[in-house]
Amino acid sequence: MTARRSLTLLAAALIVGVVAGAQQPADRTKPPALGPAPELHLPPIEKQTLSNGLPVWIVPQHKVPVVHVELVVRAGSAADPSQKFGLASLTADMLDEGAGTRSALEIADAVDYLGADLSTSSTSDASYVDLHVPAARLSDALAVMTDVVARPAFADAELKRVREERLTGLLQAADDPGELIQFAFPRLVYGPSHRYGTASIGTAASLRGFSVADLKAFHAAAYRPRNATAIVAGDVTAATVMPMLERTLGTWTATAGAATTAPADARQLTARRVYLVDKPGAAQSQIRLGWIGVARSTPDYFALQVLNTVLGGSFTSRLNQNLREEHGYAYGAGSTFDMRRVGGLFYASAAVQTDKTAEALQEFFKELTRIHVPIAPDELERAKNYVSLLLPRRFETTRTAANALAQIVVYDLPQDFYATFTQRVRAVTADGVKRAAEQYIQPDKFAVVIVGDRKAIEPAVRGLNLGPLTIVTADEIFK
């Protein structure tokens, strides 16, 4: 065979292959199937303790010359004293509004000069001070961070300014249906006396009552080395970073203060009730329905992750496919288990067209009932793959790695939680998901909260006969 003939045959074969491939186009109406989760190699964690008793977790990650330091304080808004809701959140917000010898502006300038980012925050169960900085500037940045953690000024002028910002935020939330539902749902499920029933920001009355003395008292009680953990992830080694930490955070000493306390378990709902918060002229109805869920310590954690993925925890979930893709009632719909130290909320939610409010509620209850039927093997497998494939994202950067490890600190999780994560997800069965659904999703006992135009939606909602209907005002939610 001549070389020319060989080339001709090869070209013909390639053409046939291209034509054959063109005759079998990919089905672009379906998303590609998820493959198995890749093996995740977690970074090693070295644990040490500073001379003042502050635990330190060191996670070397040398790909990029940056470091993330996350100081986790085991006290959040759940530790607010009675009648002082919002104190933990306000204290965290005030930490960098002047500390040590620096004013708020001087702290901002110092952090900016170092090419760093310094932030403070709080959740229900913890408060955080986060530092993200080039590795070469870590020592100088830790000095600023230590002032913020250990020596906040709590200046009266800054307190007045931050208080006014928060009061303005409450007024704006009361006027925004999307914000209002976030305040209304926990208030109507837990009640006003339970700490989880009021947003972490507190109320207008509690904010107006706070003094510098209140901030100092909470700081003394909560911000103590033995009530915190420093997580250091990035381009460091224990040998290089421990001396820096000892010179800075190691000088932090505890002051006298009463220990913080956690809230008691709340009373679970026993019968379905409907609450309508009137917002005349609202273009959409904000819907949330659910009840008190479970604590983060639940042994059913992995079954609930898979269950929620099927129900409303992903774009391809049943709720989203029903309300968005099939009916077009909402731009998106989903569900959430908000797990805390004690039982947080479970809820399903969506913002729906005003004239489709009743129809959307029917579809919600349809899916909340259908989830009790054993799920098919292929749907179970997709959900387990989805949950497993989210894990590597938690360790992509120094910031996300520190955030992930903070969960172990706050919720006393097993030290091998992430190492065994995929294995435990893979072990979830259809029977386990069904049992979890039966125990934790009981829609006949749910609170149904709707923020919308009462005149437009009340008749149709009443016609569903979901349960007693109560009209609620925004003022009642925020008092």
Secondary structure, 3 states (H helix, E strand, C coil): CCHHHHHHHHHHHHHHHHHHHHCCCCCCCCCCCCCCCCCCCCCCCEEEECCCCCEEEEEECCCCCEEEEEEEECCCHHHCCCCCCCHHHHHHHHCCCCECCECHHHHHHHHHHCCCEEEEEECCCCEEEEEEEEHHHHHHHHHHHHHHHHCECCCHHHHHHHHHHHHHHHHHHHHCHHHHHHHHHHHHHHCCCCHHHCCCCCCHHHHHHCCHHHHHHHHHHHCCHHHEEEEEEECCCHHHHHHHHHHCHHHCCCCCCCCCCCCCCCCCCCCCEEEEEECCCCCEEEEEEEEECCECCCCCHHHHHHHHHHHCCCCCCHHHHHHHHHCCCEEEEEEEECCECCCCEEEEEEEEEHHHHHHHHHHHHHHHHHCCCCCCHHHHHHHHHHHHHHHHHHHCCHHHHHHHHHHHHHHCCCCCCCCCHHHHHHCCCHHHHHHHHHHHCCHHHCEEEEEECHHHHHHHHHHCCCCCEEEECHHHHHC
